[in-house]
Amino acid sequence: MSTPTMRPSGRPGFGASTPGFPGQRPGHLPRSPEPARLGPERRLRAAFGLLGPRRERHLVDAEVLSQLSLPAGDDGLILGIDPDNQPAVLGLCRPTRLDMVLVGGTWLAQVIALRAAAIGARVAVETARPQLWAPMAQAAGGGQQCVTVHQVGRIAPQGPSPASPVLIIRDLGIRPPRSRLTTAPWQSVLTLLPYLGPTAPRLLANADVVGVQRISPQESEVVGRSMRLPQGDAGSLPSLSDNVALWCTQKHRQYVMTQPTDAETGLLGAPRRMD
C-alpha cells in the first residue's frame, strides 16, 4: 500500500491543485476568474456561505455616550393598565417566592391564572370550589395541562425551576389554612379572599403584594390600616369598578384596570366582582 503524497499544504490530497481540476485552490472550491467584479455580498467562505453586508462603523464621542439608553419595559405578567394608560406589570416569575393576597372575585384570579400560563408558568389551584375552576383549567393551555386543580390540603410539591416557574392559587375562603408547601424559589402564591375575615390583617401584613377590588367601607378601614394607605385611597375602595383593583405594598400603590381579551371574555365572561 503506497503512502499518500504530502503536498505543499501539508495535508494529503489538498494542495495547490487537484488532479482532474487544474488551477483550483485548496479545499476544491473553484476560484473566481474575475473576483474584482463580485462585491463583498457575493464572496464565498468555505462552509459558511455568503459574507454579510459591510457597513461603516458607528462612532460616538465619549461625552455623549451617557445619553444612550435602551428602552426596556418591566418583565412579568401584564395585569392591565395604570391611570397613565401604561402597562401595569406584576413580576410573577422570580428567583424568590412572592406572596400575594387578592381581596376580590374569582374572575380576576382566573385572568391572572390564564396570563401566568401564557408566559410559561405552571398554575396549581388549591380550592374548595373546584366547580368554578375546572372549566377554565380544561380550556387553558390548548390541551396541555398547564393549570391543575387540587382539593384542599391535597396539593403536592410542584418542583419549580427557572425553566418551569409555578404560581399557586389558594381559593380557600376567608380563613385559609396554612399551606403545607414550603417556601421555594420560582414559586409564587396568590391567596384569594372573597372578603375580609378574622385572619385578614395577618395575611395582609405578611403579603408582599396585595390586590383589592371593591370592598365595603368597614373592610376598607382594615385594608387602610394594614397597608398604610392614605385616607383618599382607602376611601375609594368601596366605589371601584368591576375591572379595577388597587395593587399595593407597604410603600407603593397603583390602580390597575384589567381589560380582558376576546378569548378571556369568551371563557370567563365579563368582568365582575362577585362570583
Helices and strands as residue ranges (DSSP letters): G 26-28, G 35-37, G 40-42, E 44-45, E 49-50, G 62-67, E 77-81, E 87-90, E 98-103, H 106-118, E 122-127, H 130-139, G 140-143, E 147-150, E 166-171, E 187-193, H 200-206, E 209-212, H 217-227, H 231-236, G 237-239, E 244-248, E 253-257, H 262-268
